[in-house]
Amino acid sequence: MSTLKNEYRHIPVLLDEIVAQAKGFNGDIFVDCTLGGAGHSVEIAKVLGKDGLLIGIDQDTEAIEAADTRLRSLPEESRPEIRLVNDNFGNLDEIMLQQEIPGFGLILMDLGMSSHQIDDISRGFSFKDDSPLDMRMDPAKQNLNAAKIVNFYSMGDLIRVLRDLGEEKWAKEIAREIVKAREKTEIKSSYQLVDIIKRAIPAAARRQGGHPAKRTFQALRIEVNDELKVLKSGLDAAIRWLNPGGKIMVLTYHSLEDRIVKDTFSEMANRCTCPPDLPKCICGKQPVLKVLTSKPITPTKEEIEKNSRSRSAKLRVAQKLSETVD
């Protein structure tokens, strides 16, 4: 058996498009905030070359181990320095201070779930397999899991989670059915929850828009891992640490993430707060970023056919401006 674990043979999304953005960063510092199996990092490492530095971050220890094996299999004479960090990219400020570097030229955030995490039944991320309701990215450090949410959150909080984080049209009905079910018995497994969701959603609605449990499971995963707060924190830190001329690339998979990235890039590119009727800016708030993707880059039909999990992916890219003055 190969040293690289089979579960981390993950197909990187929009690989060619991301590597194309990295051209010209030979000898620079690249930060991969969501390393996974290093699918993107292996190819960007080839761009960096032996004078570059690659910092890979992941809160999953198995991902770190698999990525380390894969990255160090690259030819030593052309391989950049590799530093792997077992942490959450929401802690990017602390990570960069620990690495003792002044900034970086290139950073990637791939916010998708790895195939390993989805397919590993014990992790409880999928509604397609019967598994414990867990959904923690880092079980060793996290106390809150999906089972605690469905069994102990108030009905009001359940509605909030399903509506705000899952954009679930039937949030009230699903929350009501969850509360009713847990009064009889603890909800422990994904199949239990799927059955509850199906009972809550009208039959006609269940036949539209994919699996009826998709949005609920998304909402629970985001709540368990505080993903939107992590994204906001990571984005703010990434923009601060990005060197002038450097690029930030963010790959999202649902509208909540994409909206945060789009709005953050827009705010950093259009910081002027002057009334629109003024002939010139007097607030002095100069742009920090230049948005390089007026519309997000999306997978081709051919990529989607090869990797169905890439279907909802959107890549946004921005560049740090050389001079910013507040």
N, C-alpha and C positions, 0 to 999 in steps of 0.2 A: 504493500500500500504506500502511496505517495505520502511524504511528510506533510504536504499541504492538505489540510482536512477537506474532504469532499464537500462538506456543507458550506465551505467558503469559496467554491467555484462559482462565483457570482458574476453575472454578465453586467459590466458597467454600462450605464445609460449615457447616450450622447457622447461616447468616448472620443470619436474623431473631432467633434465640434469643440470639446473641452481642450483636447491636446492642441488644436489649432490656435486657441486663445493663449496657450502657453508659449507659443513660438516667440523667440527673442529674449527668453528669460534664462538663457544658458548662464550657469554660474551664480544664479540667484537663490533666494530662500523661498521655498514653497511650503505652505501649511495646508494639510488635508485634515479638515475638522472632523470628518466622519470616515475614517480610514477603511473600515470593513475589511474585505479581503484584498485591498490595495489594487483593485482593478484600474482605477484612474491613476493612482500614484506610480505604478510600475511604468506606465507610458510617459508620465511627466518626468519621472526620474531620468529617463533617457534624454529628455530635453535639457534638464539641469546640468547633466554631466558631472565629472569628478570634482569640479570646483563649487558645486552647488550644495545646498543643505535641504533635506526633506524632513519636515516635522509632521508625523502622523499622530492624530488624536482619536481615540475611541474608548468608550466606557466599557466595552465588552472585551474581557480578557482573552477569550478565544479568538476574537478578531485580531487582536494585537499579535498573538502567537502565530496565526496563519499569515498575517501580513509580513511579519518579520522574516519568516521563512521565504516568502515569495520575493521580497525586496532584496534580500541578501543573496538570492540566486542570480542576480544580475552580475555581469562581469565586473570584477573588483576594480579594474583599471579605468572604467568609465562610470562607475557608480558614485552618486553623491553621498555625502555624509548622511546617515540615517539616524533620527532620534524618534523613538516611539513613546507616546505618553498615554497611560491608562487613566483617562479623565473625561469629563464632559466639556464640550466646547463652549458651553455657557460660562465656563471658568477661564476663558481665553486670556483675560488680563493676568491672572495669577500664573497661568502656564507660560506666557511669554516672559514674565519676570523671572521665573525659574530657569528658563532657557538662556537668559542673559543675552538677548539679541535686541538691537535697537528698533527693528522693524522687519518687514518681509515684502517681497515683490509680488507674490502670487498666493491667493488663498481660495480654497474650494470648500463649499458646504453642500454635500449631497444628502438631502433630508429624507431620502427614501429608506424603507426597511430593507435589510439584506435578505436575500433568499433564504439564508440559513435561519435567521430569526423567524421568518414566516413559516418555514417548513418544519422547524423543530417543535414538535407537539408539546413538549414540556414547558415551552415558553408561553403558550396560550394566546398567541397573537391572531391566530386564524380561526374563522368561524366555520371552516370546512372540515376541521377535525375536532374530535371530542377531547378536550384537554382541560387542565385546571385553569381557572380564570386568574391569570397572573399579569402578563403584559409589561413587566418591569424590564427596562433596558439593562439595568445593573442590579440584579437581585441581591447581591452581597451588601449594597449600600442603601437600598431603598426599602422603606417599610410599607408604603401604600401600594396596594395592587388592585386589580380590577374587581376581585371578589369583595374586598372591603368597601369599594364604592357601591356596588349593586346591593350589598346587604346592609350597609349602615348609613349611607347618605340619605338625607331627608328627601321627600318627594320633590320639593322645590329645587334642591340642589341637583337632583337627577335630571329634572327638566332643563335646568341651566346648562348642564354638561352636554346633554344630547342635542339641545337646540343650538348652543353657541359653538361647541367644538365639533359637532357632527353635522351641523346644518340639517338636522333631522326634522322633517315636516311633522312626523307623528310623535314628537318628543313627549307630549303630555300623556298620550295613550300608552306609550311604552313604559314611561315612569310609573303610571298607575298600575299597569299589569305586573311590573317588577315588585312593587310594594305589596300587592295582593299575593303574589307567589311566595315571597320571602316570609310572609306571616305563617305559612304552612310548613315550609322547609327551607333550609339555607341553600342559596344558589351557589353551587361550587364549580360547575363545568360549563364549557362553551356551548355544548348542545342544550343544556338546560336553558341557558339564556337565549339561544336561537329560537327555541320553542316558545318562550315567553314573547319574544319580539314578533314572531309570526302570528301569535294569538292577538296581539295588540293592533296590528296593521290590517286593514280591510283586504280581503282576497284580491280585489281588482288592483289595488295599489301594490300588492306583493309581486304581481306579474310584470311590473315596470321598473326600469332603472337599476337592474342588477339585483344582487342578493339583498333581501330585506334587512339583514343584520349588518351590512357593510358600514353604514354611517354610525351605528351604535358602537361597533367595535373600534372604529376610528376615534370616536369621541372619548371612549374609555382609555385608549392608549395615550392620547394627547394629555388627558387629565392625570393619569398615573405618572407620566414622565415630565409633566409641566413643559411640554414641547414648545409652546408659543412663547413663553417667558424666556426659555433657553435661547430660542432663535433671536429674539429681540436683543438680549444681552450679548450674544455672540456677534451679531451684526454690528452693534455699536462699537464693540471692542475691535473687531476686524478692521473697521474703517479708521479707527484711531491708529492702529499699528501698521496699516498699509503705507508703504513708502510712496512718495510722489512718482507717478507714472505706473504704479503697480495696479494689478487687476484683482477684483473680487468677483468670483463666480458662485452663483447659488442655484442649485437644482432642486425644484420643489415638485410636489406630487398632488397637492390639493389646494383649493382656492384660498383657504385661510393663510397658509404659508406664503403663497404667491402674493397675496395682497400686502402682507407685512413687508416682503422684500421690495415689491414695486413702490410702496409708499415711502419706505426708508430711502431708497435710491433717489426717488423724486424729491424728497425733502432735502437731501444732501446736495442735489444738483440745482435746486431752486430755493435758496435760503433767504432771499430778499423778502422783507416784510413790509416794504413801502407800499402805500396805496397805489393802485395801478395807473392813476391819472397823473402821477408825478413824472416830470420829464426825465429825471435820472435818479438813481439809487442814492439815498442819504443814510440808510441804516447801516451800511458798511458790511453787511453779512454776505461774504463772497461764497460762491459754490465750492464744495469740497470734492464732489464727484462729477464725472462726465458719464452719463448712461450710454453704453455702447449698443444696447439692444432696445430699440424703441418698442419692439414687440418681442416677446420671449421666443427663444429658439426651441422648437419642438421636434420630436423624433419623426423621421421619414416613415412612410408606409412600410418600407422594407424592414426597418428596424423594429417596428411594432409587430410585424409578422414573425420576426425571429425571437422577440422578447416582448410578450404581451404586457409585462409589468411596466414597460416604458410608456405605455399609452398616455398616461396623464402627466408625463414629465414636462416641465417648463424650465428653461435655463435663462437666467438674467445675468448680465455682465456689466460691471461699471469700472471705471478707471479713476484712480486718485489724481487730482490735478496737481501740477507742479508747484503752484503757489496758491495758498489760501490765506486770506487776511480777515480777521474778525473786527 
